[in-house]
């Protein structure tokens, strides 16, 4: 339903017929609908809102509480599954354009609480995976985590790529080592408000990790269980490519609450991404959606957009498996440059591509919980 269908211009005939109604009475009627009517209007407005960060509206576990009613107006408290601070004014302005007068809007954050998992201090554990290497999975993980932390979430990253850890470099921590106060547990490293641990902090960067599957899986579980993680809203797990021992260990023992599949648009990447989707489906891990990375390149000189790796592949994959397309991320030299110097691009991104991805991801994650409140 479009906003124009709610508050469209009145016809001349309608205006003439209402001239006998006092203006004050009409204003009170508009300003003070009963709470149930106002709540329906708010839910509809949230569902149909279209702003820079929410082009397809708000959805998922969203609650609305209305306090007060009368000439003094109503206080509306909207609770979302993401930190709303950075977009509160954006959302309030859009809602106030289409809702009755004399209301104030306040946004609050309520974390999603799916069943407990490992590590226990993480409310949500999300695997970032792909069927193959070279699609930018670690880059997406690092930028997504930094963006979520910048928005106010308590975020951690577990680098589960035992054989080729990339997270230390992505956060500018290559060469750093974890510390231990009791010689039994490890302290995570912190950068850009993100808690981090990786086999790359335990094994020298120039040494190859030559381990068989069972040994690699045991090392991964040590990183999970023997790290003194702080309280986290989200723990992102940067998964290795493929569908082998480590992926199965993560899926079966840790019980991730959801998975993101990263792919590029070309057919060879999509074929492997589908294998990753099928693996998570077989171990009953919800697929939160597909992220199409390197979707398009915009020429800095002429402004023309080029689809260097094909077009529409992520959409086709998402539609085939009936899962959301979370984002189509641009191919930019700055992303590579920032990764090389250890400062995630999302901290500088003026288009907020990763910020939008965080909002979309958290709303889809909330749809997986039994506490979900449907928009009416």
C-alpha positions in Angstrom: 0.0 0.0 0.0 1.5 3.3 -1.0 1.4 6.3 1.3 -0.6 8.3 -1.3 -3.4 5.9 -0.9 -3.7 6.8 2.8 -3.4 10.5 2.9 -4.2 11.5 -0.7 -5.8 14.8 -1.6 -9.5 15.1 -1.0 -11.9 15.7 -3.8 -13.6 19.0 -4.2 -17.0 17.4 -3.4 -15.6 15.8 -0.2 -14.2 19.2 0.9 -17.5 21.0 0.4 -19.4 18.3 2.3 -17.1 18.7 5.3 -17.3 22.5 5.6 -20.0 22.1 8.3 -17.6 20.1 10.6 -15.6 22.4 12.9 -11.9 22.5 12.0 -11.0 21.7 15.6 -13.1 18.5 15.6 -11.3 17.3 12.4 -7.9 18.1 13.9 -8.7 16.1 17.1 -9.9 13.2 15.1 -6.6 13.2 13.1 -4.4 13.8 16.1 -5.9 11.2 18.5 -6.9 7.9 16.9 -7.4 5.1 19.4 -4.3 3.1 20.3 -5.2 0.0 18.2 -5.9 2.1 15.1 -2.6 4.0 15.6 -0.7 0.8 16.1 -2.0 -0.6 12.8 -1.0 2.6 11.0 2.5 2.5 12.5 3.0 -1.1 11.5 1.8 -0.4 8.0 4.0 2.6 7.8 7.1 0.6 8.9 6.3 -2.1 6.4 6.0 0.3 3.5 8.6 2.8 4.4 11.3 3.5 1.8 14.5 5.3 2.9 18.1 5.2 2.0 18.9 2.5 4.5 15.6 0.7 4.3 14.4 0.7 0.7 12.1 -2.3 1.3 10.7 -1.3 4.7 11.2 -2.7 8.1 10.3 -6.3 9.0 11.0 -9.0 11.5 10.7 -8.9 15.2 9.4 -5.3 15.7 7.2 -4.2 18.6 5.3 -1.0 19.0 4.1 0.4 22.4 2.0 3.5 22.6 1.8 5.5 25.8 -0.6 8.4 26.4 -3.5 9.6 24.2 -5.3 12.8 24.1 -4.6 16.5 23.5 -1.1 16.0 24.7 -0.5 13.4 22.0 1.0 9.9 22.1 4.5 8.6 22.8 5.4 5.8 20.4 8.1 3.3 21.4 9.3 1.2 18.5 11.7 -1.7 19.3 13.9 -3.1 16.5 16.3 -6.1 16.3 19.2 -3.7 15.4 20.7 -0.7 17.0 18.7 2.2 15.6 20.8 5.2 16.8 22.4 5.9 13.4 19.1 5.9 11.6 16.6 7.1 14.2 16.2 10.6 12.6 15.9 9.0 9.1 13.1 6.7 10.3 11.3 9.2 12.4 11.2 11.8 9.6 9.8 9.3 7.2 7.2 8.0 9.6 6.0 11.4 10.8 5.2 12.4 7.2 2.5 9.7 7.0 1.3 9.3 10.5 -1.2 11.4 12.4 -0.1 14.6 14.1 1.0 15.1 17.7 2.9 11.9 18.2 6.5 11.5 19.3 8.6 8.5 18.2 11.4 6.8 20.2 13.4 3.8 18.9 14.9 1.1 21.1 17.0 -2.0 20.5 16.1 -5.5 21.7 18.7 -8.2 20.8 17.5 -11.4 19.2 17.6 -14.4 21.6 17.6 -17.7 19.7 18.5 -20.9 21.5 21.9 -20.9 23.2 24.9 -22.0 21.2 28.7 -21.9 21.5 30.3 -19.8 22.7 27.7 -19.1 25.3 28.5 -15.4 25.6 27.4 -14.8 22.0 23.7 -14.2 21.6 23.8 -14.9 17.8 26.4 -16.9 15.9 26.4 -16.3 12.1 28.6 -18.2 9.7 29.8 -16.3 6.6 30.5 -19.0 4.0 31.0 -19.7 0.4 31.4 -22.8 -1.7 34.8 -21.6 -3.1 37.6 -19.3 -2.4 38.3 -15.9 -4.1 34.8 -14.4 -3.8 35.7 -12.0 -1.0 34.2 -13.9 1.9 36.8 -12.7 4.5 36.5 -9.1 3.1 32.7 -9.2 3.6 33.1 -10.7 7.1 35.6 -8.0 8.2 33.6 -5.1 6.7 30.3 -6.5 8.0 31.7 -6.9 11.5 33.2 -3.4 11.6 30.0 -1.8 10.3 27.9 -3.7 12.9 30.3 -2.5 15.7 30.2 1.0 14.4 26.4 0.9 14.7 26.6 0.0 18.4 26.4 -3.8 18.4 28.9 -5.9 20.5 30.6 -7.9 17.8 33.2 -10.6 17.6 34.9 -12.4 14.7 36.1 -16.0 14.8 38.4 -16.8 11.9 37.6 -20.4 11.2 39.9 -20.7 8.2 42.6 -22.8 9.8 44.6 -23.2 6.7 44.5 -19.7 5.3 43.5 -17.1 8.0 42.8 -13.7 6.6 41.2 -11.8 9.5 44.5 -10.8 11.2 45.5 -8.9 8.0 42.1 -7.5 7.4 42.2 -5.8 10.8 45.8 -4.8 10.7 46.9 -7.3 13.4 49.3 -9.6 11.4 52.2 -10.7 13.6 50.2 -10.2 16.8 49.8 -13.1 19.3 47.1 -13.9 21.7 47.8 -13.7 25.4 46.8 -15.9 28.3 46.5 -15.0 32.0 46.0 -18.6 33.2 47.8 -20.6 30.5 44.5 -22.4 29.9 42.4 -19.8 28.0 43.1 -17.1 25.4 42.3 -13.5 25.4 40.8 -12.1 22.2 42.4 -9.2 20.4 40.4 -6.0 19.8 40.4 -3.7 16.9 37.7 -1.2 15.7 35.5 -2.4 18.7 35.5 -5.9 17.4 36.8 -8.9 19.4 38.9 -11.2 17.3 40.6 -14.6 17.4 42.2 -16.6 14.7 44.7 -19.4 14.2 46.8 -16.6 12.6 47.4 -15.3 16.1 48.8 -18.6 17.2 50.8 -19.8 14.1 53.5 -17.5 12.5 52.2 -16.0 9.3 55.1 -17.5 7.2 54.4 -21.0 8.5 52.0 -23.4 6.7 49.4 -25.1 8.8 49.9 -28.7 7.7 47.2 -30.5 9.7 44.8 -33.3 8.8 41.1 -32.7 9.2 40.6 -34.0 12.7 43.5 -31.9 14.1 42.2 -28.8 12.3 38.7 -29.4 13.8 40.1 -29.7 17.3 42.1 -26.5 16.8 38.9 -24.8 15.7 37.0 -26.0 18.8 39.8 -24.7 21.0 39.4 -21.3 19.4 35.7 -21.4 20.2 35.8 -22.8 23.7 39.0 -21.5 25.1 38.7 -17.9 24.1 37.5 -15.5 26.8 34.9 -13.9 24.6 33.2 -10.8 26.0 29.4 -10.6 25.9 28.5 -10.4 22.3 25.4 -9.5 20.3 26.8 -11.2 17.2 29.7 -13.5 16.6 30.6 -13.7 12.9 32.4 -16.9 11.8 34.6 -16.5 8.8 34.3 -20.0 7.3 36.9 -21.6 5.0 35.8 -22.4 1.5 34.3 -25.8 0.7 32.1 -28.3 2.6 34.6 -30.4 4.5 35.5 -31.3 8.1 35.7 -27.8 9.5 32.4 -26.7 8.0 30.7 -29.8 9.4 32.3 -29.2 12.8 31.0 -25.6 12.9 27.6 -26.7 11.8 27.1 -29.7 14.1 29.0 -28.8 17.3 28.6 -25.0 17.4 25.1 -24.9 16.0 25.3 -21.6 14.2 22.0 -19.7 14.3 22.3 -18.7 10.7 24.5 -18.6 7.6 25.3 -16.0 4.9 26.4 -17.3 1.5 28.8 -15.0 -0.3 29.2 -15.4 -4.0 30.1 -13.4 -7.1 27.7 -13.2 -10.1 29.5 -15.6 -12.4 28.3 -19.2 -13.0 31.4 -21.0 -11.5 31.0 -19.2 -8.2 27.2 -19.7 -8.1 27.6 -23.5 -8.7 29.8 -23.7 -5.6 27.6 -21.4 -3.6 24.7 -23.7 -4.1 26.8 -26.6 -2.6 27.3 -24.4 0.5 23.6 -23.7 0.7 22.7 -27.4 0.5 25.3 -28.3 3.2 23.8 -25.8 5.6 20.3 -27.0 4.8 21.3 -30.6 5.5 22.6 -29.7 9.0 19.5 -27.6 9.7 21.3 -24.2 9.8 19.0 -21.4 8.5 20.2 -19.6 5.5 19.7 -15.9 6.2 20.5 -14.9 2.6 22.9 -14.4 -0.3 25.4 -11.6 -0.6 26.5 -11.0 -4.1 30.0 -9.5 -3.9 31.8 -7.7 -6.7 28.4 -7.1 -8.3 29.3 -4.1 -10.4 32.2 -1.7 -11.0 31.6 2.0 -11.5 34.3 3.7 -13.6 35.7 6.7 -11.6 36.3 8.6 -14.8 33.1 8.3 -16.8 30.7 7.0 -14.2 29.6 4.1 -16.3 28.7 0.9 -14.4 30.3 -2.4 -15.6 29.3 -5.9 -14.6 32.7 -7.5 -14.8 31.7 -10.9 -13.4 28.3 -11.1 -15.0 24.9 -9.9 -13.8 22.0 -11.2 -11.8 23.6 -14.4 -10.6 23.0 -13.7 -6.9 19.3 -13.0 -7.6 19.0 -16.2 -9.5 20.6 -18.2 -6.7 18.4 -16.6 -4.0 15.3 -17.1 -6.0 16.1 -20.8 -6.8 16.6 -21.6 -3.1 13.8 -19.3 -1.9 16.1 -17.2 0.3 16.7 -13.5 0.5 19.2 -11.5 -1.5 20.7 -9.5 1.3 23.0 -7.2 -0.7 24.7 -6.6 -4.0 28.1 -5.1 -3.1 30.2 -3.0 -5.4 33.6 -3.8 -6.7 35.9 -0.9 -5.6 39.6 -0.5 -5.5 39.2 1.2 -2.1 37.9 -2.0 -0.6 41.1 -3.8 -1.6 43.3 -0.9 -0.5 41.7 -0.7 2.9 42.0 -4.5 3.4 45.7 -4.3 2.6 46.3 -1.7 5.2 44.1 -3.4 7.8 41.3 -0.9 8.1 37.9 -2.2 6.9 36.4 -0.1 4.0 33.0 0.0 5.8 34.4 2.4 8.3 34.8 5.0 5.5 32.0 4.0 3.2 29.9 7.1 2.3 27.3 4.9 0.6 26.8 2.8 3.7 26.5 -0.5 1.7 27.6 -2.6 4.7 25.5 -0.6 7.1 22.5 -1.4 5.0 23.6 -5.1 5.0 23.7 -5.1 8.8 20.2 -3.8 9.1 18.9 -6.3 6.5 20.8 -9.2 8.2 19.5 -8.4 11.7 15.9 -8.2 10.5 16.1 -11.5 8.7 17.8 -13.0 11.7 14.9 -11.9 13.9 12.6 -13.8 11.6 14.2 -17.0 12.7 13.1 -16.6 16.4 9.9 -17.6 18.0 9.6 -14.1 19.5 8.9 -12.6 16.0 6.1 -10.0 16.0 4.5 -9.8 12.6 3.7 -6.5 11.0 -0.1 -6.2 10.8 
